[in-house]
């Protein structure tokens, strides 16, 4: 028996890219930042931001395209999937992403009433890294 399950709570680093396959299936791609904070041996506050690439399909992808935007806090359950592609120099590259199965909105909408709960975690990079180029996969972007 094996288990492939990911649970994340974080903030979107950019707006959702929503596209459709030639067969009409909706596909959403976006990045989520999670933040870890700790104190080092000297008692200094340390922080690390990890970026996670997320892919959602079908009705869940449509939901993402409608309700998710940069800075929005979300809960995501899914599985890890690794794709391969060849870069411009012909080198084999590996790319791991989370295929979402459950997405729930958390906290207020960024920039909405109350003004709380938005943005990329403090101390992290201003923008998430780009997705790698798509290979021969069924993802249309």
WODA-V185178 format. One record per residue. N is the residue number from 1. NEAR is the number of other ideal C-beta (glycine too) atoms within 8 Angstrom. D_FIRST is the distance of its C-alpha to the first C-alpha in Angstrom with 2 decimals. Layout:
N_NEAR_D_FIRST + N_NEAR_D_FIRST
This chain:
1_2_0.00 + 2_3_3.81 + 3_4_7.05 + 4_6_10.37 + 5_7_13.08 + 6_10_16.68 + 7_7_19.46 + 8_11_23.00 + 9_9_26.47 + 10_13_29.24 + 11_13_32.29 + 12_16_32.80 + 13_12_34.62 + 14_8_36.24 + 15_8_36.80 + 16_11_34.26 + 17_8_34.74 + 18_11_34.43 + 19_9_34.76 + 20_9_34.17 + 21_10_32.87 + 22_5_35.45 + 23_4_33.80 + 24_6_34.43 + 25_8_30.98 + 26_13_31.36 + 27_15_29.58 + 28_17_30.09 + 29_12_29.67 + 30_13_30.52 + 31_13_29.93 + 32_14_29.13 + 33_16_30.30 + 34_11_28.80 + 35_13_30.98 + 36_8_30.58 + 37_6_33.69 + 38_6_34.44 + 39_6_37.47 + 40_7_37.94 + 41_3_39.64 + 42_4_43.02 + 43_5_42.18 + 44_6_42.18 + 45_6_39.98 + 46_8_37.42 + 47_11_35.46 + 48_6_32.84 + 49_13_31.94 + 50_8_28.73 + 51_11_28.79 + 52_12_25.81 + 53_11_26.24 + 54_14_25.16 + 55_13_25.10 + 56_13_25.32 + 57_10_25.95 + 58_8_28.08 + 59_6_29.51 + 60_12_27.66 + 61_13_29.39 + 62_11_32.69 + 63_11_32.21 + 64_15_31.71 + 65_10_34.83 + 66_6_36.85 + 67_7_35.91 + 68_15_34.57 + 69_10_36.97 + 70_8_37.36 + 71_11_37.09 + 72_14_35.29 + 73_11_32.72 + 74_15_29.41 + 75_10_26.04 + 76_15_23.24 + 77_10_19.59 + 78_12_17.74 + 79_9_15.39 + 80_10_16.38 + 81_9_17.75 + 82_8_19.82 + 83_10_22.83 + 84_9_25.37 + 85_11_29.11 + 86_8_32.23 + 87_9_34.76 + 88_3_38.53 + 89_4_38.85 + 90_5_36.28 + 91_6_33.67 + 92_6_29.98 + 93_9_28.60 + 94_7_25.14 + 95_11_24.76 + 96_8_21.86 + 97_13_22.12 + 98_14_20.50 + 99_11_20.21 + 100_13_21.34 + 101_7_20.30 + 102_8_22.40 + 103_13_25.65 + 104_6_28.09 + 105_9_31.53 + 106_8_32.47 + 107_8_35.97 + 108_9_39.19 + 109_7_39.69 + 110_11_40.98 + 111_6_44.76 + 112_7_44.98 + 113_4_46.78 + 114_6_46.32 + 115_5_45.66 + 116_6_42.60 + 117_8_38.99 + 118_12_39.10 + 119_6_38.90 + 120_11_36.80 + 121_12_36.15 + 122_6_39.17 + 123_6_39.10 + 124_10_36.74 + 125_8_37.89 + 126_4_40.08 + 127_6_38.07 + 128_9_34.44 + 129_6_33.88 + 130_4_34.07 + 131_8_31.24 + 132_8_31.44 + 133_5_33.03 + 134_9_30.98 + 135_8_30.39 + 136_2_29.96 + 137_6_27.28 + 138_4_27.87 + 139_9_28.75 + 140_9_32.54 + 141_7_33.51
